[in-house]
Amino acid sequence: MSSAVSNNTKPVQRKKEVKEASPAIAQKNKNSILKIYSDEAKGLRVDPLVVLFLAVGFIFSVVGLHVISKLASKIF
């Protein structure tokens, strides 16, 4: 049994066309979301550790208020 397909064929390589971005697209990409993390961003700058502590403190305050609420409902 002979195979009809030869293993000696080379894969066809196609040329990739690289198109230049238009000036409008280049300007649009300049104002991307990455600007938030740069020094050019306006607004309040807060250290991530401060945000972490504030979030954990908020969670503990909510849990604490729930516990106080349960204890107060049993007493009154």
PDB file of N, CA, C and O in Angstrom, chain B, residues numbered from 101:
ATOM      1  N   MET B 101       0.836  -1.178   0.000  1.00  0.00           N
ATOM      2  CA  MET B 101       0.000   0.000   0.000  1.00  0.00           C
ATOM      3  C   MET B 101       0.878   1.237   0.000  1.00  0.00           C
ATOM      4  O   MET B 101       1.671   1.452   0.917  1.00  0.00           O
ATOM      5  N   SER B 102       0.734   2.009  -0.990  1.00  0.00           N
ATOM      6  CA  SER B 102       1.530   3.224  -1.062  1.00  0.00           C
ATOM      7  C   SER B 102       0.653   4.424  -0.747  1.00  0.00           C
ATOM      8  O   SER B 102      -0.540   4.447  -1.048  1.00  0.00           O
ATOM      9  N   SER B 103       1.267   5.398  -0.146  1.00  0.00           N
ATOM     10  CA  SER B 103       0.551   6.608   0.229  1.00  0.00           C
ATOM     11  C   SER B 103       0.512   7.575  -0.938  1.00  0.00           C
ATOM     12  O   SER B 103       1.506   7.750  -1.644  1.00  0.00           O
ATOM     13  N   ALA B 104      -0.641   8.205  -1.139  1.00  0.00           N
ATOM     14  CA  ALA B 104      -0.789   9.152  -2.242  1.00  0.00           C
ATOM     15  C   ALA B 104      -0.176  10.501  -1.890  1.00  0.00           C
ATOM     16  O   ALA B 104       0.154  11.280  -2.785  1.00  0.00           O
ATOM     17  N   VAL B 105      -0.020  10.785  -0.616  1.00  0.00           N
ATOM     18  CA  VAL B 105       0.513  12.076  -0.177  1.00  0.00           C
ATOM     19  C   VAL B 105       1.997  11.914   0.115  1.00  0.00           C
ATOM     20  O   VAL B 105       2.399  10.991   0.823  1.00  0.00           O
ATOM     21  N   SER B 106       2.791  12.794  -0.421  1.00  0.00           N
ATOM     22  CA  SER B 106       4.227  12.738  -0.211  1.00  0.00           C
ATOM     23  C   SER B 106       4.597  13.545   1.026  1.00  0.00           C
ATOM     24  O   SER B 106       4.028  14.613   1.250  1.00  0.00           O
ATOM     25  N   ASN B 107       5.514  13.072   1.817  1.00  0.00           N
ATOM     26  CA  ASN B 107       5.979  13.775   3.008  1.00  0.00           C
ATOM     27  C   ASN B 107       7.072  14.788   2.694  1.00  0.00           C
ATOM     28  O   ASN B 107       7.595  15.437   3.600  1.00  0.00           O
ATOM     29  N   ASN B 108       7.416  14.927   1.431  1.00  0.00           N
ATOM     30  CA  ASN B 108       8.490  15.838   1.046  1.00  0.00           C
ATOM     31  C   ASN B 108       7.996  17.255   0.764  1.00  0.00           C
ATOM     32  O   ASN B 108       8.800  18.121   0.420  1.00  0.00           O
ATOM     33  N   THR B 109       6.703  17.513   0.901  1.00  0.00           N
ATOM     34  CA  THR B 109       6.191  18.847   0.596  1.00  0.00           C
ATOM     35  C   THR B 109       6.514  19.806   1.731  1.00  0.00           C
ATOM     36  O   THR B 109       6.489  19.430   2.903  1.00  0.00           O
ATOM     37  N   LYS B 110       6.809  21.019   1.380  1.00  0.00           N
ATOM     38  CA  LYS B 110       7.108  22.053   2.364  1.00  0.00           C
ATOM     39  C   LYS B 110       5.840  22.844   2.647  1.00  0.00           C
ATOM     40  O   LYS B 110       5.030  23.054   1.745  1.00  0.00           O
ATOM     41  N   PRO B 111       5.657  23.288   3.890  1.00  0.00           N
ATOM     42  CA  PRO B 111       4.469  24.088   4.192  1.00  0.00           C
ATOM     43  C   PRO B 111       4.548  25.449   3.495  1.00  0.00           C
ATOM     44  O   PRO B 111       5.622  26.036   3.355  1.00  0.00           O
ATOM     45  N   VAL B 112       3.416  25.916   3.076  1.00  0.00           N
ATOM     46  CA  VAL B 112       3.349  27.198   2.386  1.00  0.00           C
ATOM     47  C   VAL B 112       3.441  28.307   3.422  1.00  0.00           C
ATOM     48  O   VAL B 112       2.675  28.334   4.386  1.00  0.00           O
ATOM     49  N   GLN B 113       4.378  29.216   3.219  1.00  0.00           N
ATOM     50  CA  GLN B 113       4.526  30.350   4.121  1.00  0.00           C
ATOM     51  C   GLN B 113       3.926  31.581   3.450  1.00  0.00           C
ATOM     52  O   GLN B 113       4.282  31.939   2.327  1.00  0.00           O
ATOM     53  N   ARG B 114       3.017  32.209   4.162  1.00  0.00           N
ATOM     54  CA  ARG B 114       2.367  33.398   3.629  1.00  0.00           C
ATOM     55  C   ARG B 114       2.985  34.635   4.252  1.00  0.00           C
ATOM     56  O   ARG B 114       3.387  34.635   5.416  1.00  0.00           O
ATOM     57  N   LYS B 115       3.051  35.674   3.461  1.00  0.00           N
ATOM     58  CA  LYS B 115       3.597  36.932   3.962  1.00  0.00           C
ATOM     59  C   LYS B 115       2.550  37.625   4.826  1.00  0.00           C
ATOM     60  O   LYS B 115       1.374  37.703   4.471  1.00  0.00           O
ATOM     61  N   LYS B 116       3.005  38.120   5.959  1.00  0.00           N
ATOM     62  CA  LYS B 116       2.111  38.860   6.839  1.00  0.00           C
ATOM     63  C   LYS B 116       2.239  40.342   6.504  1.00  0.00           C
ATOM     64  O   LYS B 116       3.333  40.904   6.462  1.00  0.00           O
ATOM     65  N   GLU B 117       1.100  40.941   6.273  1.00  0.00           N
ATOM     66  CA  GLU B 117       1.110  42.366   5.978  1.00  0.00           C
ATOM     67  C   GLU B 117       0.999  43.145   7.285  1.00  0.00           C
ATOM     68  O   GLU B 117       0.092  42.911   8.084  1.00  0.00           O
ATOM     69  N   VAL B 118       1.911  44.049   7.488  1.00  0.00           N
ATOM     70  CA  VAL B 118       1.897  44.892   8.667  1.00  0.00           C
ATOM     71  C   VAL B 118       1.437  46.269   8.233  1.00  0.00           C
ATOM     72  O   VAL B 118       2.085  46.944   7.432  1.00  0.00           O
ATOM     73  N   LYS B 119       0.308  46.663   8.779  1.00  0.00           N
ATOM     74  CA  LYS B 119      -0.235  47.970   8.418  1.00  0.00           C
ATOM     75  C   LYS B 119       0.128  48.977   9.499  1.00  0.00           C
ATOM     76  O   LYS B 119       0.100  48.671  10.691  1.00  0.00           O
ATOM     77  N   GLU B 120       0.462  50.157   9.069  1.00  0.00           N
ATOM     78  CA  GLU B 120       0.762  51.241   9.999  1.00  0.00           C
ATOM     79  C   GLU B 120      -0.547  51.762  10.590  1.00  0.00           C
ATOM     80  O   GLU B 120      -1.553  51.873   9.891  1.00  0.00           O
ATOM     81  N   ALA B 121      -0.522  52.074  11.861  1.00  0.00           N
ATOM     82  CA  ALA B 121      -1.708  52.633  12.499  1.00  0.00           C
ATOM     83  C   ALA B 121      -1.888  54.076  12.057  1.00  0.00           C
ATOM     84  O   ALA B 121      -0.923  54.824  11.901  1.00  0.00           O
ATOM     85  N   SER B 122      -3.126  54.443  11.864  1.00  0.00           N
ATOM     86  CA  SER B 122      -3.402  55.818  11.459  1.00  0.00           C
ATOM     87  C   SER B 122      -3.083  56.755  12.624  1.00  0.00           C
ATOM     88  O   SER B 122      -3.045  56.310  13.772  1.00  0.00           O
ATOM     89  N   PRO B 123      -2.856  58.028  12.355  1.00  0.00           N
ATOM     90  CA  PRO B 123      -2.540  58.967  13.446  1.00  0.00           C
ATOM     91  C   PRO B 123      -3.648  59.055  14.491  1.00  0.00           C
ATOM     92  O   PRO B 123      -3.365  59.268  15.670  1.00  0.00           O
ATOM     93  N   ALA B 124      -4.903  58.896  14.076  1.00  0.00           N
ATOM     94  CA  ALA B 124      -6.004  58.964  15.038  1.00  0.00           C
ATOM     95  C   ALA B 124      -5.951  57.791  16.004  1.00  0.00           C
ATOM     96  O   ALA B 124      -6.198  57.957  17.198  1.00  0.00           O
ATOM     97  N   ILE B 125      -5.633  56.615  15.498  1.00  0.00           N
ATOM     98  CA  ILE B 125      -5.533  55.434  16.357  1.00  0.00           C
ATOM     99  C   ILE B 125      -4.321  55.543  17.264  1.00  0.00           C
ATOM    100  O   ILE B 125      -4.381  55.160  18.433  1.00  0.00           O
ATOM    101  N   ALA B 126      -3.238  56.056  16.743  1.00  0.00           N
ATOM    102  CA  ALA B 126      -2.034  56.222  17.569  1.00  0.00           C
ATOM    103  C   ALA B 126      -2.299  57.202  18.709  1.00  0.00           C
ATOM    104  O   ALA B 126      -1.838  56.990  19.830  1.00  0.00           O
ATOM    105  N   GLN B 127      -3.039  58.274  18.427  1.00  0.00           N
ATOM    106  CA  GLN B 127      -3.378  59.250  19.468  1.00  0.00           C
ATOM    107  C   GLN B 127      -4.329  58.625  20.481  1.00  0.00           C
ATOM    108  O   GLN B 127      -4.211  58.873  21.680  1.00  0.00           O
ATOM    109  N   LYS B 128      -5.269  57.817  20.004  1.00  0.00           N
ATOM    110  CA  LYS B 128      -6.225  57.170  20.892  1.00  0.00           C
ATOM    111  C   LYS B 128      -5.506  56.212  21.834  1.00  0.00           C
ATOM    112  O   LYS B 128      -5.832  56.159  23.020  1.00  0.00           O
ATOM    113  N   ASN B 129      -4.547  55.464  21.336  1.00  0.00           N
ATOM    114  CA  ASN B 129      -3.805  54.519  22.164  1.00  0.00           C
ATOM    115  C   ASN B 129      -2.931  55.227  23.192  1.00  0.00           C
ATOM    116  O   ASN B 129      -2.605  54.650  24.229  1.00  0.00           O
ATOM    117  N   LYS B 130      -2.556  56.451  22.920  1.00  0.00           N
ATOM    118  CA  LYS B 130      -1.725  57.221  23.840  1.00  0.00           C
ATOM    119  C   LYS B 130      -2.489  57.529  25.126  1.00  0.00           C
ATOM    120  O   LYS B 130      -1.895  57.620  26.200  1.00  0.00           O
ATOM    121  N   ASN B 131      -3.802  57.689  25.014  1.00  0.00           N
ATOM    122  CA  ASN B 131      -4.641  57.998  26.165  1.00  0.00           C
ATOM    123  C   ASN B 131      -5.349  56.745  26.666  1.00  0.00           C
ATOM    124  O   ASN B 131      -6.551  56.774  26.930  1.00  0.00           O
ATOM    125  N   SER B 132      -4.627  55.674  26.794  1.00  0.00           N
ATOM    126  CA  SER B 132      -5.230  54.414  27.199  1.00  0.00           C
ATOM    127  C   SER B 132      -5.351  54.334  28.715  1.00  0.00           C
ATOM    128  O   SER B 132      -5.030  55.283  29.431  1.00  0.00           O
ATOM    129  N   ILE B 133      -5.816  53.194  29.187  1.00  0.00           N
ATOM    130  CA  ILE B 133      -6.017  52.979  30.621  1.00  0.00           C
ATOM    131  C   ILE B 133      -4.692  52.956  31.373  1.00  0.00           C
ATOM    132  O   ILE B 133      -4.671  53.151  32.588  1.00  0.00           O
ATOM    133  N   LEU B 134      -3.601  52.723  30.678  1.00  0.00           N
ATOM    134  CA  LEU B 134      -2.297  52.694  31.351  1.00  0.00           C
ATOM    135  C   LEU B 134      -1.926  54.049  31.929  1.00  0.00           C
ATOM    136  O   LEU B 134      -1.035  54.138  32.774  1.00  0.00           O
ATOM    137  N   LYS B 135      -2.596  55.102  31.485  1.00  0.00           N
ATOM    138  CA  LYS B 135      -2.325  56.428  32.017  1.00  0.00           C
ATOM    139  C   LYS B 135      -2.707  56.513  33.499  1.00  0.00           C
ATOM    140  O   LYS B 135      -2.163  57.336  34.236  1.00  0.00           O
ATOM    141  N   ILE B 136      -3.633  55.668  33.928  1.00  0.00           N
ATOM    142  CA  ILE B 136      -4.047  55.661  35.330  1.00  0.00           C
ATOM    143  C   ILE B 136      -2.870  55.331  36.231  1.00  0.00           C
ATOM    144  O   ILE B 136      -2.754  55.869  37.333  1.00  0.00           O
ATOM    145  N   TYR B 137      -2.003  54.451  35.767  1.00  0.00           N
ATOM    146  CA  TYR B 137      -0.900  53.984  36.594  1.00  0.00           C
ATOM    147  C   TYR B 137       0.381  54.788  36.404  1.00  0.00           C
ATOM    148  O   TYR B 137       1.412  54.452  36.986  1.00  0.00           O
ATOM    149  N   SER B 138       0.329  55.826  35.611  1.00  0.00           N
ATOM    150  CA  SER B 138       1.537  56.605  35.373  1.00  0.00           C
ATOM    151  C   SER B 138       1.581  57.815  36.301  1.00  0.00           C
ATOM    152  O   SER B 138       0.644  58.067  37.058  1.00  0.00           O
ATOM    153  N   ASP B 139       2.662  58.543  36.231  1.00  0.00           N
ATOM    154  CA  ASP B 139       2.794  59.743  37.039  1.00  0.00           C
ATOM    155  C   ASP B 139       1.970  60.897  36.483  1.00  0.00           C
ATOM    156  O   ASP B 139       1.795  61.916  37.151  1.00  0.00           O
ATOM    157  N   GLU B 140       1.458  60.739  35.249  1.00  0.00           N
ATOM    158  CA  GLU B 140       0.665  61.788  34.648  1.00  0.00           C
ATOM    159  C   GLU B 140      -0.777  61.788  35.137  1.00  0.00           C
ATOM    160  O   GLU B 140      -1.523  62.726  34.853  1.00  0.00           O
ATOM    161  N   ALA B 141      -1.181  60.757  35.862  1.00  0.00           N
ATOM    162  CA  ALA B 141      -2.565  60.637  36.311  1.00  0.00           C
ATOM    163  C   ALA B 141      -2.872  61.706  37.350  1.00  0.00           C
ATOM    164  O   ALA B 141      -2.063  61.995  38.231  1.00  0.00           O
ATOM    165  N   LYS B 142      -4.049  62.279  37.225  1.00  0.00           N
ATOM    166  CA  LYS B 142      -4.493  63.286  38.189  1.00  0.00           C
ATOM    167  C   LYS B 142      -5.257  62.597  39.298  1.00  0.00           C
ATOM    168  O   LYS B 142      -5.807  61.513  39.100  1.00  0.00           O
ATOM    169  N   GLY B 143      -5.295  63.210  40.447  1.00  0.00           N
ATOM    170  CA  GLY B 143      -6.104  62.677  41.531  1.00  0.00           C
ATOM    171  C   GLY B 143      -5.281  62.278  42.738  1.00  0.00           C
ATOM    172  O   GLY B 143      -4.084  62.552  42.827  1.00  0.00           O
ATOM    173  N   LEU B 144      -5.957  61.624  43.658  1.00  0.00           N
ATOM    174  CA  LEU B 144      -5.364  61.227  44.923  1.00  0.00           C
ATOM    175  C   LEU B 144      -4.473  60.000  44.724  1.00  0.00           C
ATOM    176  O   LEU B 144      -4.879  59.026  44.090  1.00  0.00           O
ATOM    177  N   ARG B 145      -3.292  60.053  45.254  1.00  0.00           N
ATOM    178  CA  ARG B 145      -2.377  58.911  45.181  1.00  0.00           C
ATOM    179  C   ARG B 145      -2.346  58.240  46.545  1.00  0.00           C
ATOM    180  O   ARG B 145      -1.962  58.850  47.543  1.00  0.00           O
ATOM    181  N   VAL B 146      -2.755  56.977  46.576  1.00  0.00           N
ATOM    182  CA  VAL B 146      -2.832  56.229  47.828  1.00  0.00           C
ATOM    183  C   VAL B 146      -2.019  54.951  47.663  1.00  0.00           C
ATOM    184  O   VAL B 146      -2.104  54.271  46.640  1.00  0.00           O
ATOM    185  N   ASP B 147      -1.244  54.642  48.668  1.00  0.00           N
ATOM    186  CA  ASP B 147      -0.441  53.427  48.669  1.00  0.00           C
ATOM    187  C   ASP B 147      -1.363  52.210  48.731  1.00  0.00           C
ATOM    188  O   ASP B 147      -2.361  52.243  49.451  1.00  0.00           O
ATOM    189  N   PRO B 148      -1.062  51.148  48.005  1.00  0.00           N
ATOM    190  CA  PRO B 148      -1.919  49.951  48.041  1.00  0.00           C
ATOM    191  C   PRO B 148      -2.059  49.346  49.430  1.00  0.00           C
ATOM    192  O   PRO B 148      -3.093  48.752  49.735  1.00  0.00           O
ATOM    193  N   LEU B 149      -1.053  49.480  50.269  1.00  0.00           N
ATOM    194  CA  LEU B 149      -1.132  48.954  51.633  1.00  0.00           C
ATOM    195  C   LEU B 149      -2.186  49.706  52.449  1.00  0.00           C
ATOM    196  O   LEU B 149      -2.884  49.109  53.269  1.00  0.00           O
ATOM    197  N   VAL B 150      -2.296  51.002  52.224  1.00  0.00           N
ATOM    198  CA  VAL B 150      -3.316  51.806  52.909  1.00  0.00           C
ATOM    199  C   VAL B 150      -4.705  51.342  52.487  1.00  0.00           C
ATOM    200  O   VAL B 150      -5.601  51.215  53.322  1.00  0.00           O
ATOM    201  N   VAL B 151      -4.884  51.092  51.200  1.00  0.00           N
ATOM    202  CA  VAL B 151      -6.175  50.607  50.699  1.00  0.00           C
ATOM    203  C   VAL B 151      -6.502  49.254  51.309  1.00  0.00           C
ATOM    204  O   VAL B 151      -7.652  48.996  51.664  1.00  0.00           O
ATOM    205  N   LEU B 152      -5.509  48.391  51.433  1.00  0.00           N
ATOM    206  CA  LEU B 152      -5.723  47.076  52.036  1.00  0.00           C
ATOM    207  C   LEU B 152      -6.183  47.200  53.478  1.00  0.00           C
ATOM    208  O   LEU B 152      -7.144  46.544  53.880  1.00  0.00           O
ATOM    209  N   PHE B 153      -5.506  48.036  54.264  1.00  0.00           N
ATOM    210  CA  PHE B 153      -5.885  48.212  55.666  1.00  0.00           C
ATOM    211  C   PHE B 153      -7.269  48.825  55.803  1.00  0.00           C
ATOM    212  O   PHE B 153      -8.038  48.429  56.678  1.00  0.00           O
ATOM    213  N   LEU B 154      -7.592  49.782  54.954  1.00  0.00           N
ATOM    214  CA  LEU B 154      -8.919  50.390  55.008  1.00  0.00           C
ATOM    215  C   LEU B 154     -10.003  49.368  54.658  1.00  0.00           C
ATOM    216  O   LEU B 154     -11.062  49.353  55.287  1.00  0.00           O
ATOM    217  N   ALA B 155      -9.753  48.526  53.674  1.00  0.00           N
ATOM    218  CA  ALA B 155     -10.734  47.516  53.285  1.00  0.00           C
ATOM    219  C   ALA B 155     -10.942  46.487  54.397  1.00  0.00           C
ATOM    220  O   ALA B 155     -12.077  46.128  54.713  1.00  0.00           O
ATOM    221  N   VAL B 156      -9.850  46.018  54.985  1.00  0.00           N
ATOM    222  CA  VAL B 156      -9.955  45.041  56.075  1.00  0.00           C
ATOM    223  C   VAL B 156     -10.630  45.681  57.289  1.00  0.00           C
ATOM    224  O   VAL B 156     -11.443  45.036  57.952  1.00  0.00           O
ATOM    225  N   GLY B 157     -10.309  46.921  57.583  1.00  0.00           N
ATOM    226  CA  GLY B 157     -10.967  47.634  58.685  1.00  0.00           C
ATOM    227  C   GLY B 157     -12.461  47.786  58.456  1.00  0.00           C
ATOM    228  O   GLY B 157     -13.254  47.659  59.389  1.00  0.00           O
ATOM    229  N   PHE B 158     -12.845  48.060  57.216  1.00  0.00           N
ATOM    230  CA  PHE B 158     -14.263  48.172  56.891  1.00  0.00           C
ATOM    231  C   PHE B 158     -14.974  46.834  57.082  1.00  0.00           C
ATOM    232  O   PHE B 158     -16.086  46.787  57.608  1.00  0.00           O
ATOM    233  N   ILE B 159     -14.335  45.760  56.657  1.00  0.00           N
ATOM    234  CA  ILE B 159     -14.929  44.428  56.822  1.00  0.00           C
ATOM    235  C   ILE B 159     -15.116  44.098  58.300  1.00  0.00           C
ATOM    236  O   ILE B 159     -16.167  43.595  58.698  1.00  0.00           O
ATOM    237  N   PHE B 160     -14.090  44.381  59.118  1.00  0.00           N
ATOM    238  CA  PHE B 160     -14.203  44.120  60.555  1.00  0.00           C
ATOM    239  C   PHE B 160     -15.283  44.980  61.206  1.00  0.00           C
ATOM    240  O   PHE B 160     -15.978  44.519  62.112  1.00  0.00           O
ATOM    241  N   SER B 161     -15.426  46.213  60.758  1.00  0.00           N
ATOM    242  CA  SER B 161     -16.464  47.077  61.337  1.00  0.00           C
ATOM    243  C   SER B 161     -17.856  46.548  61.010  1.00  0.00           C
ATOM    244  O   SER B 161     -18.748  46.602  61.856  1.00  0.00           O
ATOM    245  N   VAL B 162     -18.052  46.039  59.801  1.00  0.00           N
ATOM    246  CA  VAL B 162     -19.354  45.467  59.432  1.00  0.00           C
ATOM    247  C   VAL B 162     -19.640  44.219  60.258  1.00  0.00           C
ATOM    248  O   VAL B 162     -20.751  44.041  60.757  1.00  0.00           O
ATOM    249  N   VAL B 163     -18.640  43.356  60.403  1.00  0.00           N
ATOM    250  CA  VAL B 163     -18.820  42.144  61.217  1.00  0.00           C
ATOM    251  C   VAL B 163     -19.104  42.529  62.668  1.00  0.00           C
ATOM    252  O   VAL B 163     -19.978  41.942  63.305  1.00  0.00           O
ATOM    253  N   GLY B 164     -18.381  43.495  63.184  1.00  0.00           N
ATOM    254  CA  GLY B 164     -18.597  43.951  64.558  1.00  0.00           C
ATOM    255  C   GLY B 164     -19.994  44.517  64.757  1.00  0.00           C
ATOM    256  O   GLY B 164     -20.623  44.252  65.782  1.00  0.00           O
ATOM    257  N   LEU B 165     -20.485  45.282  63.809  1.00  0.00           N
ATOM    258  CA  LEU B 165     -21.835  45.828  63.918  1.00  0.00           C
ATOM    259  C   LEU B 165     -22.894  44.725  63.862  1.00  0.00           C
ATOM    260  O   LEU B 165     -23.928  44.830  64.521  1.00  0.00           O
ATOM    261  N   HIS B 166     -22.650  43.689  63.097  1.00  0.00           N
ATOM    262  CA  HIS B 166     -23.584  42.565  63.058  1.00  0.00           C
ATOM    263  C   HIS B 166     -23.610  41.837  64.400  1.00  0.00           C
ATOM    264  O   HIS B 166     -24.678  41.458  64.882  1.00  0.00           O
ATOM    265  N   VAL B 167     -22.451  41.643  64.996  1.00  0.00           N
ATOM    266  CA  VAL B 167     -22.387  40.976  66.299  1.00  0.00           C
ATOM    267  C   VAL B 167     -23.085  41.817  67.355  1.00  0.00           C
ATOM    268  O   VAL B 167     -23.851  41.284  68.158  1.00  0.00           O
ATOM    269  N   ILE B 168     -22.837  43.112  67.368  1.00  0.00           N
ATOM    270  CA  ILE B 168     -23.497  44.005  68.335  1.00  0.00           C
ATOM    271  C   ILE B 168     -24.994  43.997  68.136  1.00  0.00           C
ATOM    272  O   ILE B 168     -25.751  44.016  69.107  1.00  0.00           O
ATOM    273  N   SER B 169     -25.431  43.970  66.892  1.00  0.00           N
ATOM    274  CA  SER B 169     -26.860  43.931  66.597  1.00  0.00           C
ATOM    275  C   SER B 169     -27.492  42.649  67.125  1.00  0.00           C
ATOM    276  O   SER B 169     -28.574  42.693  67.710  1.00  0.00           O
ATOM    277  N   LYS B 170     -26.838  41.512  66.928  1.00  0.00           N
ATOM    278  CA  LYS B 170     -27.369  40.248  67.438  1.00  0.00           C
ATOM    279  C   LYS B 170     -27.434  40.248  68.955  1.00  0.00           C
ATOM    280  O   LYS B 170     -28.425  39.804  69.534  1.00  0.00           O
ATOM    281  N   LEU B 171     -26.384  40.742  69.606  1.00  0.00           N
ATOM    282  CA  LEU B 171     -26.378  40.782  71.079  1.00  0.00           C
ATOM    283  C   LEU B 171     -27.438  41.741  71.600  1.00  0.00           C
ATOM    284  O   LEU B 171     -28.090  41.453  72.604  1.00  0.00           O
ATOM    285  N   ALA B 172     -27.619  42.871  70.935  1.00  0.00           N
ATOM    286  CA  ALA B 172     -28.603  43.842  71.392  1.00  0.00           C
ATOM    287  C   ALA B 172     -30.017  43.322  71.211  1.00  0.00           C
ATOM    288  O   ALA B 172     -30.887  43.628  72.026  1.00  0.00           O
ATOM    289  N   SER B 173     -30.270  42.547  70.173  1.00  0.00           N
ATOM    290  CA  SER B 173     -31.624  42.024  69.958  1.00  0.00           C
ATOM    291  C   SER B 173     -31.980  40.970  71.001  1.00  0.00           C
ATOM    292  O   SER B 173     -33.156  40.806  71.325  1.00  0.00           O
ATOM    293  N   LYS B 174     -30.982  40.245  71.540  1.00  0.00           N
ATOM    294  CA  LYS B 174     -31.248  39.256  72.569  1.00  0.00           C
ATOM    295  C   LYS B 174     -31.491  39.921  73.935  1.00  0.00           C
ATOM    296  O   LYS B 174     -32.255  39.409  74.753  1.00  0.00           O
ATOM    297  N   ILE B 175     -30.847  41.043  74.166  1.00  0.00           N
ATOM    298  CA  ILE B 175     -30.979  41.724  75.456  1.00  0.00           C
ATOM    299  C   ILE B 175     -32.293  42.486  75.526  1.00  0.00           C
ATOM    300  O   ILE B 175     -32.961  42.459  76.560  1.00  0.00           O
ATOM    301  N   PHE B 176     -32.676  43.159  74.459  1.00  0.00           N
ATOM    302  CA  PHE B 176     -33.881  43.986  74.480  1.00  0.00           C
ATOM    303  C   PHE B 176     -34.999  43.214  73.899  1.00  0.00           C
ATOM    304  O   PHE B 176     -36.119  43.717  73.815  1.00  0.00           O
TER     305      PHE B 176
END
